[in-house]
Amino acid sequence: MNAPRLEIDLDKILHNARILVARLGNRGITVTGVTKACLGSPEIAALLIRAGVSGLGDSRIENIEAMRQAGIEASMTLIRSPMLSQVDRVVRHADVSFNTELEIINKLSSAAQTAKRNHGIVLMVELGDLREGILPRDLEKTVHETLRLPRVELLGIGSNLACRSGVSPDAENMAELSRLADSIATSIGTKLALVSGGNSANLQWALSGADSGRINNLRLGESILLGRETLHRRVIDGLHSDAITLIAEVIESKTKPSLPWGEISQNAFGEIPEASDRGEICQTILAIGRQDIDPSGLQPPPGIEILASSSDHLLVHSASHSLPVGAELSFQLDYGALVRSMTSPFVTKVMKTTAIPDAQVSP
């Protein structure tokens, strides 16, 4: 089998999605299944739909187009603000987009008129993480300007936390989002259909029993694919954290000194690596590198230590024995390593099933 490769267990992903959809459903919260980390995989998109998500979300219109071409029939949301250069494609292929700029919403309106189809708008609100979002004091004006535009429909508001600055979703900022939704409803005379509270970082708040207020949707990707909440990267009870595994192949295995020799300057990535003298060690090179993965996001098997990486090589130390050329090593991944490996054309993606019994799939 080809290496490097990602082995993707579809049954475990389905299990994770069903559990989260059910648990959040008990709180009156729907799930938008986010496909960006799996590069808009039609197979995974189909699983999310089977699991009961209310729709699919992706940050790249290219992924949405690929899912459409593969015959995926579901409501699709572009969860990154559209580029002006792509508004025609966004209107043709996405049902909804998240927005913060009136200039872009105006262009979406024009594109929707040309295409003779309606396009849904969700306005993103800044709640402290300082990524995308309209400041709360400017929200009502943006709402009314949006409502004046033809062929775009204001569906609701949303927020995004814990992505840039690590600001945690909590009772206070989620209550603020609910208050803003109520204020807008009073101002325009109708209740907003969607109040999207955030992403997998919201799970600790959402499942704590706290009052969810007006929030009725979360956007989940990492928690479904990797089975972890994203504030502390803890495994969520009842979920699989090993649904996706990276496999890499050994291309060199030698006993070498642990310290380099010669004058030390920057390496290929502008770093000056630190090393400690441990005598001779069993150094193994795997045929994968930073072009394909984020090495800091890999969890090696027991007894294996990651030493260093270059564009095309991952160097590891085996404490107990040397690894033969041609052997394969398995790694668990964090979100950053997963996104990069999914994007790499040099990493084969292998879908498989493990036939989890139905009793284990039930929430």
N, C-alpha and C positions, 0 to 999 in steps of 0.2 A: 504494500500500500504506500502511496506517496507520502513523503514527509518534506517539510513540516506540514502539519494538518491540524485543523480543529475538528474534534469529534463532538458533535452536537446531538444530545439525547433529546429527541422531540417529546417523548413521553414525560420526561422530567420537567420540561418547560411547560407542557400542557398542565401537568399537576400543579406547578407553582402558580400559573395564571388562574386556574380554577379556584384554588384556595384563596387567593387575594381578591378575586372578583366576589366570591361568596362572603368573605369577612367584611369587606367594605360595603357590599350590598346590604348587609345587616345594619349598617350605619347610615343607609340612605345615600351612599356615594358610589357613582359609577366609575369605571376604569377605562381610560383611553390607553390602548396598548401601543407603546412606543417602539418603533422598528428601526430606529437610526443605528443602534449598535450592531444590528445584524444586517446592515446594508440593504434594508427593505426586502429581506428574504421572503419570497412568496410562501414558502413552506411554513415559516414561523408566523407570518401574517395569518395564514389559514388556521393555525393552531390557536392564536389569540382570539379569532372570531369564534371558533368552537368553544373556547373557554367562557365566552359570554361578555367580552369587552363591548363597550358601547360604540367604539370606533377605533381607528388607527391614527397614530400621529408620527410624523417624521420631520426632521429638520432640513431635509434636502428634497427639492422638487424632483430631482432625478430618481430618487428611491420611490417616490409616489408614482411617477410615470412608469417605472419598472413593475410595480405591483399592479397598476391598471392594465398594463400590457399582458401580464400573467393571468388576468381574469379575476383578480381579487375584487369582490364586490362588497364594499363597506364604506361608511363615511370616513373620509380621510382629511386630516388637518395638518397643515404646514405649521409646525410649532416654533419655527424661527421666523422672524419678521421677513417678509418677502423682499427680494431685491427689485429695484425699479426695472432693471433689465430683464426680469423674469415674470412680470405681472401677467402677461398673456398666458404663459404656461401654467402659472398658479391658478388662474381662473378656469382654464380648461380642465385641469386634472385634480385640483384640490377643492373640496367642498367648503372648507373653512381655512382661515389663516389667522395667526396671532399677529397683532399689530400694535405699534406705538407711535407711528408718524402719520400725520394727516396727509402729507404729500403722497405717501405710498397708498393710503386708503383711497385718495382721489384717483390715482392711476388704476387701482383695482376696479373702481367704479366704472371708469371709462372702458377698461378691458371687458368687464362684464356686460356693458351695454353692447359692445361690438359682438361679443359671443352670444348675446341674447340668453344669458343665464344668470341666475342670482348667485351671489357669493357671500358666505357667512363671515362675520368679523368678530373676533374676541379681542378686547382691549386689555393689554397687559399692564399691570399696576406695579410701580416700584414700592416695595415694602422694606427696603433696607439692605438687600444683598448687592445692590449697585451693579447689576447687569442690565437687562432690558426692563423698561417699564415707564409708564407715565406717572409723574408725581401726583399724589392724591389731590393736591390743590388744583391741578389742571385737568382732572378726569372729567368733570361734568361738562366743561367746554368741549372736550374732544368727543364726548358722547353726542352732544347736540349737533356738532358739525358732521359727525358720521351719519346721523339719522336723516340729514338733509340730502344725502347722496343717493342717486338711483342705483338699483340693481345690487346694492350691498345691504346686508341685513345684520344689525347688531344682535348677536346671540348672547353675549355676556362679557364677563371680565375674568381675568386670571392673574396669577402671580407666580413668581419663580424665586425660590430661595435655595441656599446651600450649594450654589453652583460656582459663583465667583468668589464670594467673601466668606462662605461657610455659615451664614446667618441661619439659625435653626428655625423651622416652622414651630410655632408654639401657640398657646391659647391667646396671647395678646395680638400677634400679627394676623392670626387667622380670624380673630374677632374683628379686627380692623377691616379685613377684606369683606366680611359679612356686612359690616356697617356701611361700607361703600356701596355694596350691592343694594342694600335697602334704600340708601339715599338716592341712588340712580332710579330705582323703581318708583320712588315717590315723585322724582323730578319729571320722569317721562310718562308716568301713569300706567306702567305695565311692569310685571315682574320679569327679571332676566331669566332666560331659560338655563343658562350655564354659568356656574361660578367655579372655576377650576383652581383649586387651592395650591397645586404644585405637583411635585414629582415623588420619587421613592423616598426622599428625605422626609416627606410628610407622614409616613406610615406610623412612626412612634406616636405622633400626635393623634392621628386619625383612629388608631386602634386602642388608645388609652382610655376611652370612655368619655373623653372631653366633649363638650357641646360642639357639634360640627356647624351649628349656625346655618348660614345660607350655602355653605360649600357643598356641592353635590357631584364633584368630579375630581379625580386625580389622574395624572399621567405617569404610567409606570413602565419602565424598561429594565433597569438594572435589577430591581427586586425580583422580577419575573425570570430573567435570564440567569442571574447568579444567586438568587435566593437570599439576598442580604439587604438590610436597610442601609442607608447611605450616610447617616450621621456618624456612626461608629463602625460601620462595616461588620455588624454582627449578623450571624445567620438567623433568619426568621424562623420561629418555631414551626415545624411541620413542613418546611420547604427544603428542596434540594439545592445545595450550594455547588454541586459538581456536575451540573447539566452540560457544561461546556469545558472540554479539556484540550490543552495544546500538547501536541506530540512533536518532538524534534529528534533528529538522528545524529549520532556521533560520527564525526569525520576525522577526528584525531584524538588519540589517547596516549599520553606519555607522562613519564615522571620528569618533572622539571623543578628548577629552583623557584621558591616563592617570591624572591626579590629580582626585579630587573637589574641589568647592569648597563653602564654607560651614562652619558650626560642626559638628564631627564628634562624634557620640555613638554609642551602641550601635546595631548593626543589628538586624534582626528576630530574630536568634538570640542576642542578648546579647553579641555580639562587637564589638570595635573593630578593624576591618580596617586592615592596613598597606598602604601603596601607595608606589611609587617613581615619580618623574617621568621618563617616557620620551617625553615629547612626545605628539603625536597618534598613535593606533594604530587598526588595523582591529578594531573590537569587534563581535563577533557574539553574538546571543542565540539559544539553542536552547530549544525548548519541552519542558523537563524540569527537575526541581528536586529539592530534598532530600526532598520528600514521596515521591519515586519511587526515588531512588538515593542512595548515599553518594558525593558528588563526589570525596572523597579516594581512592576506590577505582577511579576511571576512568583508563584509559590512552588518551590521545588519539592520533590519527594524527600522523605526523611533520609538523612545521611548525605545529602547533596547540598553544596553551598555554591551560590552564584558568585563568581569572582569578578567578572568584568564582561564588557560587550563592545563590539564595534558594529559597523553597518551590517555586516553579514555573518558575524560570529558571536556565539554565546559561550563564554568560558566558565566551566564549573569545576569544583573540587569534590572528589569522592573520598570521604574519610576512610572508608574501610577497604575498598578495592578499586582497581582500575576498571573502566568500562570499555568493552571491546568496540572497535570500529563497526558501524552498522547497527549497533544497539540503539534502542529508542528510549527516551525519557519523557515522562508525562508531567505537565505542570498545570496547576490551577491558576486562573487569571483574575486580576481585578478589572474594573471597568475600563481604565485607560488601556491596559494591555489587550483587552478584548476588542475595543474599537479599532485599534491599530491593526491587529491581526486579521480582523474581518475585512478591513479595507485593503490589505496587501494581496496583490494578485499572485504572490508566490506561496501563499498559504492555502492549501486545499481545504475545502469545507466538506465534511462528510456527515450527512444526516443519518441517524440511526434511531432505533427504538429499543426499549428494554421491557416492554409489556408490563408496566406497573399494574398490580391488581386493582380492580375498581374500588375496593374497600379503602385503599390507600389514597385514592384520588378524591374521595369525598371529604369536604371540609369538616 
